[in-house]
Amino acid sequence: MLARLLLALCQALLLALCVAPSNDFDWTKTDRGSFYYGTFPTGFSWGAGGSAYQTEGAWDKDGKGRSIWDVFAHKKGKIFLNDTGDSTCEGYYKFKDDITLMTEMKLNHYRFSISWPRILPHGIKTEHLNEKGIKHYDDLINTLLENNITPIVTLYHWDLPQILEEKYGGWQNVSMINYFNDFANLCFERFGSRIKYWITFNNPWSVAVEGYETGEHAPGLQLRGTGAYRAAHHIIKAHAKVWHTYDTQWRSKQKGLVGISLSADWGEPVDITNQRDIEAAERYVQFYLGWFATPIFNGDYPQVMKDYIGRKSAQLGLGSSRLPMFSSQEKSYIKGTCDFLGIGHFTTRYVTQKNFPSGRGSSYFSDRDLAELVDPRWPDPGSEWLYSVPWGFRRLLNFVKTQYGNPMIYVTENGVSEKIMCTDLCDDWRMQYFKDYINEMLKAINDGVNVMGYTAWSLLDKFEWDEGFSERFGLFYVDFRSKNKPRYPKASVQFYKRIISSNGFPNQREVESWRREATETCSSSNQLLAADPLTSHMEMVSEIVVPTVCTLCILLSAVFLMFLLRRRF
């Protein structure tokens, strides 16, 4: 009898261990060991990326409709130096040249986005389909495949058709779910036979918070405390609907995968022995990554979001939480709608507890009750928000593994910018950043994290949203002063190419030689770039000065002729 009881207890314990939640991330484990020399698994995919509004230009050509970014960027004072993406890299016309650059780098994949208003100028499938827009993406996809480069396609990289914002309020309106599904379904129909990786949304955190909370991004609304949550709610449901549409109508024929790309900085407790700091750091990550990942993997918002936003809403005298609720039917519909998870990651913050009194009003940021800090010793190579903290990348990837059952991961964005007006193509800081961050990703794979591919962000310098052209993330320098927008390889092109060809970091001596060789190759590119101002000057002379002088000569001749005629009569 006792033996049977013990056996039953052991079985119960074993069952409990099997069904126990996997969200047992160890916040006190801070393994920041030395550089690891080794290679990635066979078949690991190396790539680079960009997005439609940031690179294509041709904003009003060939039947394209206006996007919210076309309108937002044209408003004075919204973008640094009033830059716009009207022409940016001219990628719409130069994509074949760019694919040649990818081929020379031996990239396995290229991540790009399809512009919704380029295909559906009015945003709605039933109103007008722009075949010229369809042809552009047909040509892009076909050329990539001809060069053995796998296309990874993002359906929404922030460029909502402006007409949907004006008529319905954009992502504040539940109708966007069906409109986005129609757009996605059209893309599956026209391109799906050649696409195996679909990403529904790129970084919906920025869409929600910067578009509808702070107003820094298009459409520029400041609906503090409510707008971001409402937009995110509709985006999550739109993602799920598109996943189900693909699953039921296209998967069996096209054999592709549908995921989402979520961006997240890592949050590290200021004091790993302080439970309040640990809880604050977890809130930071849950309000960032978990806001979208937890519903998609587990069916509902993180409990900490529901608790904090609900409590603060009650303190404001509201009858319900500002965080919308999913019905039980919606929870089951959303749960599991992710074939792979895209992760965009750039930097890390230290996090500590900080209470925000409810009397100061509500906002996404005050709802979290935390403060973000940086270590002054962290390298600060470019953007004011981007510090190089490689070990945070490994921590984030392991967090995803433990929280969400070790899903298939593709790193969809990782890279570093440089300071404004920098024209030195010997980008030593970028080579260091790639070396360190890619190595931490390799360590994470050795930890058991299921990372299948890496996307360097970005292939080209491009329009950087509210920062305009003042920040450069590209492997290739783009001369925006020149009408032809020529590309020049930075040293990091050669360095990244060596990582790809070696599938990692074979040994110390070889890796150290890569950097020396890459720095040597960039000097000739620097000489070409130094000569470019003369080229730009000659373009200005031929395109502006000469026509102006000719026009003045004609006008003066006409005046002189009139003067002679008046004297004769």
C-alpha positions in Angstrom: 0.0 0.0 0.0 2.8 2.4 0.9 4.8 1.5 -2.2 1.7 2.3 -4.3 1.2 5.6 -2.6 4.8 6.5 -3.1 4.5 5.6 -6.8 1.4 7.7 -7.1 3.2 10.7 -5.5 6.1 10.3 -7.9 3.8 10.2 -10.9 2.0 13.3 -9.7 5.3 15.1 -9.1 6.5 14.1 -12.6 3.3 15.3 -14.1 3.5 18.6 -12.3 7.0 19.1 -13.6 5.9 18.4 -17.1 3.0 20.8 -17.1 4.7 23.5 -15.1 5.0 26.8 -16.9 8.3 27.4 -18.7 8.5 31.0 -17.6 11.2 30.3 -15.1 13.8 32.7 -16.4 16.6 33.2 -13.9 17.1 36.9 -13.4 20.1 36.4 -11.1 22.1 34.4 -13.7 24.5 36.9 -15.3 26.8 34.9 -17.5 28.9 37.4 -19.4 31.8 35.2 -20.3 34.6 35.9 -22.8 34.3 35.8 -26.6 33.2 32.4 -27.9 34.9 31.0 -31.0 32.7 28.6 -32.9 30.3 28.2 -35.8 26.6 28.3 -36.3 24.4 25.3 -37.2 24.5 24.1 -40.8 21.8 25.9 -42.8 21.8 29.0 -40.6 20.4 31.9 -42.7 22.3 35.2 -43.0 20.6 38.3 -44.4 20.0 42.0 -44.4 16.9 44.1 -44.5 15.1 47.3 -45.3 11.5 48.6 -45.6 9.3 50.2 -48.3 8.9 53.7 -47.1 12.6 53.9 -45.9 14.1 52.8 -49.2 11.8 52.8 -52.2 11.2 56.5 -52.8 8.8 57.0 -55.9 6.2 58.1 -53.3 3.7 59.3 -55.9 4.8 57.3 -59.0 3.1 54.6 -61.0 -0.3 54.9 -59.3 0.9 54.6 -55.7 -1.5 56.1 -53.1 -0.4 58.2 -50.1 0.6 56.6 -46.9 0.4 58.1 -43.4 4.1 58.6 -43.6 3.9 60.5 -46.9 1.5 62.9 -45.2 3.3 63.0 -41.8 6.7 63.7 -43.3 5.4 66.6 -45.4 4.3 68.4 -42.3 6.9 71.0 -41.2 8.7 70.3 -38.0 7.7 66.6 -37.7 11.0 65.2 -39.2 14.5 66.3 -38.4 15.6 69.0 -40.9 12.2 68.4 -42.6 13.5 65.4 -44.5 11.0 63.2 -46.3 11.1 59.7 -47.8 9.9 61.1 -51.2 13.0 59.8 -53.0 15.3 58.3 -50.2 17.4 55.5 -51.7 15.4 55.3 -55.0 15.1 51.6 -54.3 12.0 51.4 -56.4 14.2 51.9 -59.5 17.5 50.5 -58.2 16.5 47.2 -56.7 18.4 45.2 -59.3 21.6 47.0 -58.4 20.9 46.4 -54.7 20.4 42.7 -55.3 23.8 42.6 -57.0 25.3 44.0 -53.8 23.5 41.2 -51.8 24.8 38.6 -54.2 28.3 39.8 -53.8 27.9 39.6 -50.0 26.6 36.0 -50.3 23.4 36.8 -48.4 21.0 33.9 -47.9 17.9 36.1 -47.4 16.6 39.6 -47.8 13.9 41.1 -45.7 11.7 43.8 -47.3 8.2 45.1 -46.9 5.3 45.5 -49.4 3.8 49.0 -49.4 0.1 48.7 -48.8 -0.8 51.9 -50.7 1.4 51.0 -53.6 -0.8 48.0 -54.3 -4.1 49.3 -53.0 -4.0 53.1 -53.4 -7.3 53.5 -51.7 -6.5 50.9 -49.0 -9.4 48.7 -49.9 -9.3 45.7 -52.3 -12.7 46.3 -53.8 -11.9 49.9 -55.0 -8.7 49.8 -57.1 -5.8 47.4 -57.6 -2.6 49.0 -58.9 -1.1 46.4 -61.3 2.1 48.6 -61.6 2.7 48.2 -57.9 2.1 44.4 -58.2 4.6 44.2 -61.0 7.3 46.0 -59.0 7.1 43.4 -56.3 6.8 40.6 -58.8 10.1 41.8 -60.4 11.8 42.2 -57.0 10.8 38.7 -55.8 11.7 37.0 -59.1 15.1 38.7 -59.2 15.9 37.7 -55.6 15.0 34.1 -56.4 17.1 34.1 -59.6 20.0 35.0 -57.4 19.3 32.3 -54.8 18.3 34.9 -52.2 15.2 34.0 -50.1 12.6 36.8 -49.8 11.3 37.4 -46.3 8.3 39.7 -46.7 6.8 42.1 -44.2 3.2 43.0 -44.9 3.0 46.1 -42.6 6.1 48.2 -41.9 4.2 51.3 -40.8 2.9 52.8 -44.1 -0.9 52.6 -43.7 -2.9 54.0 -46.6 -3.7 57.6 -45.6 -7.3 57.3 -46.7 -7.9 54.6 -44.0 -6.5 57.0 -41.4 -8.7 59.8 -42.6 -11.9 57.8 -43.0 -11.7 55.4 -40.0 -9.0 56.6 -37.6 -6.5 54.0 -38.6 -5.5 51.4 -36.0 -7.9 53.0 -33.5 -10.7 51.5 -35.5 -11.7 47.8 -35.5 -12.4 47.9 -39.2 -8.6 47.9 -39.9 -8.6 44.1 -39.0 -10.7 43.2 -42.1 -9.0 45.7 -44.4 -5.6 44.4 -43.4 -6.7 40.9 -43.9 -7.9 41.7 -47.4 -4.6 43.3 -48.3 -2.7 40.3 -46.8 -4.9 37.8 -48.7 -4.2 39.7 -51.9 -0.5 39.4 -51.3 -0.8 35.6 -50.6 -2.7 35.3 -53.8 -0.3 37.2 -56.1 3.1 36.4 -54.5 2.5 33.5 -52.2 3.7 30.7 -54.5 7.2 32.2 -54.3 7.2 33.4 -50.6 7.9 31.0 -47.8 8.3 33.5 -44.9 5.6 36.1 -44.2 5.8 38.7 -41.3 2.5 40.3 -40.6 3.7 43.4 -38.6 7.0 45.0 -38.0 7.5 46.3 -34.4 3.9 47.0 -33.5 5.1 48.5 -30.3 6.3 51.6 -32.3 3.1 51.7 -34.3 1.1 51.8 -31.1 3.2 53.9 -28.8 4.9 56.3 -31.1 2.0 56.6 -33.5 -0.9 56.9 -31.1 0.6 57.7 -27.7 3.5 60.1 -28.1 2.8 61.3 -31.7 6.5 61.1 -32.7 5.6 58.9 -35.6 2.8 58.9 -38.2 -0.1 59.5 -37.8 1.1 61.7 -35.0 -1.7 61.3 -32.5 -1.3 61.9 -28.8 -4.0 59.7 -27.2 -2.2 59.3 -23.9 -3.1 56.3 -21.8 -5.6 54.8 -24.2 -4.5 55.2 -27.9 -1.5 52.8 -27.8 -3.5 50.1 -26.0 -6.4 50.3 -28.5 -4.1 50.3 -31.5 -2.2 47.3 -30.2 -5.4 45.4 -29.5 -6.6 45.7 -33.1 -3.1 44.9 -34.4 -2.9 41.7 -32.4 -6.4 40.6 -33.7 -5.4 41.6 -37.2 -2.3 39.5 -37.0 -4.3 36.5 -35.8 -6.9 36.9 -38.6 -4.2 37.0 -41.2 -2.5 33.9 -39.7 -5.8 32.0 -39.8 -6.5 33.2 -43.4 -3.2 31.8 -44.5 -3.6 28.6 -42.5 -7.0 27.8 -43.9 -6.7 29.0 -47.5 -3.0 29.0 -48.5 -0.8 26.9 -46.3 -1.5 23.5 -47.9 -0.7 24.9 -51.4 2.1 27.3 -50.7 3.9 25.6 -47.7 4.9 28.9 -46.2 5.2 30.2 -42.6 3.5 33.3 -41.0 5.1 35.1 -38.1 5.4 38.5 -36.6 8.5 40.7 -35.9 8.6 42.2 -32.4 11.2 44.6 -31.3 12.4 44.7 -27.7 15.2 46.2 -25.7 16.4 44.1 -22.9 15.7 45.3 -19.3 18.3 44.3 -16.7 17.7 44.8 -13.0 19.9 47.5 -11.5 20.4 45.2 -8.5 19.9 41.5 -9.2 19.7 40.8 -5.4 16.7 43.3 -5.1 13.4 41.7 -5.8 11.7 45.0 -6.6 14.3 45.7 -9.3 13.8 42.2 -10.7 10.1 42.8 -10.8 10.6 46.2 -12.5 12.9 44.7 -15.1 10.4 42.0 -15.9 7.6 44.6 -16.2 9.8 46.5 -18.6 10.1 43.4 -20.9 6.5 42.4 -20.5 5.2 45.9 -21.4 7.5 45.8 -24.4 7.8 42.3 -25.9 5.2 40.5 -23.8 2.5 43.0 -24.7 2.3 41.3 -28.1 4.1 38.0 -27.7 2.1 36.7 -24.7 -1.3 37.0 -26.4 0.0 35.4 -29.5 1.7 32.5 -27.7 -0.5 32.2 -24.6 -3.8 33.8 -25.5 -4.0 36.9 -23.3 -2.0 39.9 -22.1 0.7 39.5 -19.5 -0.9 39.4 -16.0 1.4 42.2 -14.8 0.0 44.5 -17.6 -3.6 43.7 -16.6 -2.8 44.2 -12.9 -0.9 47.5 -13.2 -3.1 49.2 -15.9 -6.3 48.0 -14.2 -5.2 49.3 -10.8 -4.1 52.7 -12.2 -7.3 53.0 -14.2 -9.3 52.4 -11.0 -7.3 55.1 -9.2 -8.3 57.5 -12.0 -12.0 56.7 -11.2 -12.5 54.8 -14.4 -15.1 52.0 -14.5 -13.0 49.6 -16.5 -9.3 49.1 -17.4 -7.8 51.2 -20.1 -6.3 47.9 -21.4 -8.9 46.3 -23.6 -10.0 42.7 -22.9 -10.0 39.7 -25.2 -13.1 37.6 -25.0 -12.7 33.9 -24.3 -13.3 33.1 -27.9 -10.7 35.7 -29.0 -8.2 34.3 -26.7 -8.4 30.8 -28.2 -8.5 32.3 -31.7 -5.3 34.4 -31.1 -3.3 31.7 -29.1 -0.7 29.9 -31.2 -0.9 32.1 -34.3 2.9 32.2 -34.8 4.9 29.8 -37.0 8.1 31.7 -36.2 8.9 34.8 -34.0 10.9 37.6 -35.5 13.0 39.5 -33.0 14.3 43.0 -33.5 16.9 44.0 -30.9 19.4 46.9 -30.6 20.2 47.8 -27.0 19.6 47.4 -23.3 18.6 49.4 -20.3 19.1 49.0 -16.5 15.7 49.1 -14.8 14.6 50.0 -11.2 11.4 50.5 -9.4 9.8 54.0 -9.5 6.3 54.8 -8.5 4.3 57.2 -10.6 1.4 58.8 -8.7 -2.0 58.5 -10.5 -2.6 62.2 -10.0 -0.1 63.0 -12.8 -2.4 61.5 -15.4 -2.1 58.2 -17.3 0.3 57.1 -20.0 1.8 53.9 -21.2 5.1 54.9 -19.6 3.7 55.9 -16.2 1.7 52.7 -16.1 4.9 50.6 -15.8 6.2 52.2 -12.5 9.8 52.0 -13.4 12.8 54.0 -14.4 15.3 53.3 -17.2 19.0 53.9 -16.7 22.2 53.5 -18.7 25.7 52.8 -17.7 28.0 55.7 -18.8 30.7 53.1 -19.7 28.5 51.6 -22.4 29.7 52.5 -25.9 27.5 55.1 -27.6 28.3 55.0 -31.3 25.3 56.5 -32.9 21.6 57.2 -32.0 21.1 58.8 -28.6 19.0 55.8 -27.5 21.3 53.1 -28.8 24.1 51.8 -26.6 26.2 48.7 -27.3 25.4 46.1 -24.7 25.9 42.8 -26.3 25.2 40.5 -23.3 21.6 41.9 -23.2 20.9 40.2 -26.6 21.7 36.7 -25.1 19.6 37.5 -22.1 16.6 38.5 -24.3 16.8 35.4 -26.5 16.9 33.1 -23.4 13.9 35.0 -22.0 12.0 34.2 -25.1 13.0 30.6 -24.9 11.7 30.2 -21.3 8.6 32.3 -21.6 7.2 31.0 -24.9 8.3 27.4 -25.2 11.4 27.9 -27.3 9.8 29.0 -30.6 11.6 29.2 -33.9 13.3 32.6 -34.0 14.5 34.7 -36.8 16.5 37.8 -35.8 14.8 40.3 -38.1 16.6 43.5 -37.1 20.0 44.1 -35.4 22.5 46.8 -36.1 23.9 50.2 -35.1 23.8 53.7 -36.5 26.5 56.4 -36.6 26.6 60.1 -35.8 25.1 62.7 -38.0 27.2 63.8 -41.1 29.6 60.9 -40.7 31.1 60.1 -44.0 33.9 57.8 -42.9 33.3 54.4 -44.5 35.8 52.7 -42.1 33.0 52.0 -39.6 35.1 50.2 -36.9 32.3 50.6 -34.3 29.8 48.8 -36.5 32.2 45.9 -37.1 32.7 45.7 -33.3 28.9 45.8 -32.7 28.2 43.0 -35.2 31.0 40.9 -33.9 29.9 41.2 -30.3 26.1 40.9 -30.9 26.3 38.0 -33.3 28.6 36.2 -30.9 26.1 36.6 -28.1 23.5 35.1 -30.4 25.8 32.2 -31.0 26.1 31.7 -27.2 22.3 31.8 -27.0 22.1 29.0 -29.6 24.5 27.0 -27.5 22.1 27.7 -24.6 19.4 25.9 -26.6 17.6 28.9 -28.1 16.1 28.0 -31.5 17.5 30.8 -33.6 17.4 30.0 -37.3 18.6 33.2 -39.0 20.0 36.7 -38.6 19.2 39.9 -40.4 21.6 42.7 -40.3 19.9 46.1 -40.1 20.2 47.5 -42.6 21.5 46.9 -46.1 21.5 50.6 -47.0 21.5 53.9 -45.3 17.9 55.1 -45.5 15.2 57.4 -44.1 15.1 56.9 -40.4 11.6 58.0 -39.6 11.4 61.1 -37.3 15.3 61.3 -37.5 15.2 61.7 -41.3 18.6 61.1 -42.8 20.6 62.1 -39.7 21.1 58.5 -38.6 22.8 55.9 -40.8 22.3 52.2 -40.1 23.4 50.9 -43.5 26.2 48.5 -44.4 26.3 50.6 -47.6 26.6 54.4 -47.5 24.1 56.1 -49.7 24.9 59.6 -51.0 21.5 61.3 -50.6 22.9 64.6 -52.1 23.3 62.9 -55.5 20.3 62.4 -57.7 21.4 58.9 -58.6 21.8 57.9 -54.9 25.1 55.9 -55.4 26.0 53.2 -52.8 29.5 52.9 -51.3 30.5 49.8 -49.2 31.5 50.4 -45.7 34.2 48.3 -44.0 31.4 46.4 -42.2 30.3 44.9 -45.6 33.5 43.0 -45.9 33.5 42.1 -42.2 29.9 40.7 -42.3 30.7 38.9 -45.5 33.5 37.0 -43.8 31.2 36.0 -40.9 28.8 34.7 -43.5 31.4 32.7 -45.4 32.8 31.2 -42.2 29.3 30.7 -40.7 30.5 32.2 -37.5 33.9 32.7 -35.8 36.3 29.8 -36.6 39.3 31.0 -34.5 40.8 34.1 -33.0 43.6 34.6 -35.5 41.3 34.5 -38.5 38.6 36.7 -36.9 41.2 39.4 -36.0 42.5 39.4 -39.6 39.0 40.1 -40.9 38.9 43.5 -39.3 42.3 44.5 -40.6 41.4 43.4 -44.1 38.0 45.2 -44.0 39.6 48.4 -42.8 42.1 48.2 -45.7 39.3 47.8 -48.3 37.3 50.8 -47.2 40.1 53.3 -48.0 39.3 53.1 -51.8 35.6 53.6 -51.1 36.5 56.6 -48.9 38.4 58.1 -51.9 35.4 57.6 -54.2 33.1 59.2 -51.6 35.5 62.2 -51.2 35.3 62.8 -54.9 31.5 62.6 -54.8 30.9 66.3 -53.8 32.4 67.3 -57.1 30.0 64.9 -58.9 27.1 66.3 -56.9 28.3 69.8 -57.8 28.4 69.0 -61.5 24.9 67.5 -61.3 23.7 70.8 -59.7 25.4 72.8 -62.4 23.9 70.7 -65.2 20.4 70.4 -63.6 19.8 73.7 -61.9 22.4 76.3 -62.9 22.5 75.8 -66.6 18.7 75.8 -67.1 18.4 78.8 -64.9 21.1 80.7 -66.9 19.5 79.7 -70.2 16.1 80.9 -69.0 17.5 84.2 -67.9 19.3 84.6 -71.3 16.0 84.0 -73.1 14.1 86.5 -70.8 16.9 89.2 -71.3 16.8 88.6 -75.1 13.0 89.0 -75.1 13.3 92.3 -73.1 16.0 93.6 -75.4 14.0 92.7 -78.5 10.9 94.5 -77.1 13.1 97.5 -76.4 14.4 97.6 -80.0 10.9 97.2 -81.5 9.5 100.1 -79.3 12.3 102.3 -80.5 11.6 101.5 -84.2 7.9 102.3 -83.8 
